[in-house]
Amino acid sequence: MNELAGYDIEDLTAGMSASFAKTITEADIILFSGTSGDNNALHINEEFAQTTPFKGRIAHGMLTASVISAAIASRLPGPGTIYLGQNLRFKAPVRPGDTVQATVTVKELIPEKRRVVLTTVCTVGDKIVIDGDALVMPTSRRASAE
C-alpha cells in the first residue's frame, strides 16, 4: 500500500478484489434527485411508482452505481485513483433501505498505459443488481519518481 492507503499499479495483480457497502436511504434518494436533477416520479412519488412494474419506488440506477465509485476510491485501487470509464448493466431494482455491496476485482493490468480493468458487481443480499466493468488509472511509484 502507498502513503494514501491505496494500491499503486505495481502492487496490483489479477484477481485482487475489495468491497464497499452502503445502505441506500430515503435521504440519499431525495438528495440525489436534487443534486442530479433526476426527479423521475419512479424515484420520488410512491403513488405513481405503485403503478409501474416495480410496484413501488426504487433508487436511481446511478445512485446505486455510485457505490462502485466508493469501492474504487476507498478500497481498490484506492485513494488517488482516476476513474476513466464504466460499463453498467442494470439487473434488478434497489429500494430505499436496501444495502448495496459493490465488489471490484482486478481483471486486467495494462502497465504500459497505467490502466487497470476491473470487473464491478453490485449486490443486494445474494441478488446481482448491477454488473459491468471499469477502466481506472491507479497511482504509480514510477510516475511519482519521474
C-alpha positions in Angstrom: 0.0 0.0 0.0 1.1 3.6 -0.7 1.1 6.5 1.7 -2.6 7.2 0.8 -3.5 3.7 1.9 -4.2 2.7 -1.7 -2.5 0.4 -4.1 0.0 1.6 -6.8 -0.3 -0.2 -10.1 2.9 -2.0 -9.2 1.1 -3.6 -6.2 -1.9 -4.9 -8.2 -2.4 -8.5 -9.5 -5.2 -10.0 -11.5 -7.8 -11.5 -9.1 -7.4 -9.0 -6.3 -10.8 -7.8 -5.0 -12.3 -5.5 -2.5 -15.9 -4.5 -1.4 -17.7 -1.4 -0.1 -21.3 -1.5 1.2 -23.8 1.3 1.8 -27.5 1.3 2.8 -29.5 3.5 0.4 -31.7 5.7 2.5 -34.7 7.9 1.7 -32.4 10.9 2.2 -29.9 9.6 -0.3 -32.7 9.3 -2.9 -34.1 12.8 -2.3 -30.6 14.4 -2.2 -29.5 12.6 -5.4 -32.7 13.8 -7.1 -31.8 17.4 -6.1 -28.1 17.1 -7.0 -28.6 15.3 -10.3 -31.9 17.0 -11.4 -33.3 13.5 -12.0 -36.8 13.9 -10.5 -38.3 10.9 -12.2 -41.6 10.1 -10.3 -40.4 6.4 -10.1 -37.9 7.6 -7.5 -39.8 10.2 -5.6 -43.5 9.5 -5.9 -44.7 6.3 -4.2 -48.3 6.6 -5.6 -47.0 6.8 -9.2 -44.3 4.1 -8.6 -47.0 1.7 -7.4 -48.4 1.7 -11.0 -45.1 0.6 -12.5 -43.7 -2.9 -13.0 -41.6 -2.2 -9.9 -44.7 -1.8 -7.7 -43.0 0.9 -5.6 -40.2 3.5 -5.5 -36.7 2.5 -6.5 -33.4 4.2 -6.1 -31.8 5.9 -9.1 -29.5 3.5 -11.1 -26.7 5.9 -11.0 -27.0 6.4 -7.2 -26.7 2.7 -6.8 -23.7 2.6 -9.2 -22.0 5.3 -7.2 -21.3 2.6 -4.6 -18.8 1.2 -7.2 -17.1 4.6 -7.2 -16.7 4.4 -3.5 -15.2 0.9 -3.7 -12.7 2.1 -6.2 -11.8 5.3 -4.4 -11.6 3.9 -0.9 -10.7 0.2 -1.3 -9.2 -0.9 -4.7 -7.1 0.5 -6.1 -7.9 3.2 -3.5 -7.2 6.9 -2.9 -5.6 8.8 -5.9 -7.2 6.5 -8.5 -8.6 8.3 -11.6 -11.9 6.8 -12.9 -11.7 6.7 -16.7 -14.8 4.7 -17.7 -17.6 2.4 -16.7 -19.9 0.0 -18.4 -23.0 -0.9 -16.5 -25.8 -3.4 -16.8 -28.8 -2.8 -14.5 -30.2 -6.2 -13.5 -32.7 -5.5 -10.6 -34.1 -2.5 -8.7 -32.7 -1.2 -5.5 -35.3 0.1 -2.9 -34.9 2.5 -0.1 -33.4 0.6 2.9 -31.5 -1.9 0.7 -27.8 -2.4 1.5 -25.8 -2.4 -1.7 -22.4 -4.1 -1.7 -20.1 -3.2 -4.6 -17.2 -5.6 -5.3 -14.4 -4.7 -7.6 -11.9 -7.2 -8.9 -8.8 -6.7 -11.0 -9.4 -8.3 -14.3 -6.6 -6.9 -16.4 -3.5 -4.8 -15.9 -2.2 -2.6 -18.7 1.0 -1.3 -17.0 2.5 0.5 -20.1 -0.6 2.8 -20.1 -1.0 2.7 -16.3 -4.5 1.3 -16.7 -6.5 -1.3 -14.9 -9.7 -3.0 -16.0 -11.9 -4.0 -13.0 -15.0 -6.2 -13.0 -17.7 -4.5 -11.0 -20.7 -6.1 -9.3 -23.3 -4.6 -7.0 -25.4 -7.0 -4.9 -28.3 -6.7 -2.5 -28.1 -9.8 -0.4 -27.3 -12.5 -2.9 -29.0 -10.8 -5.9 -26.9 -9.0 -8.5 -28.4 -5.6 -9.2 -25.6 -4.2 -11.4 -22.7 -5.7 -13.2 -20.1 -4.4 -15.6 -16.5 -3.3 -15.8 -14.5 -0.1 -15.1 -11.3 1.3 -16.5 -9.2 3.2 -14.0 -5.7 4.8 -13.6 -4.2 4.0 -10.2 -1.3 5.8 -8.7 2.2 4.6 -9.6 5.5 4.7 -7.8 7.2 5.2 -11.1 5.1 8.2 -12.0 5.9 9.9 -8.7 9.6 9.2 -9.2 9.8 10.7 -12.7 
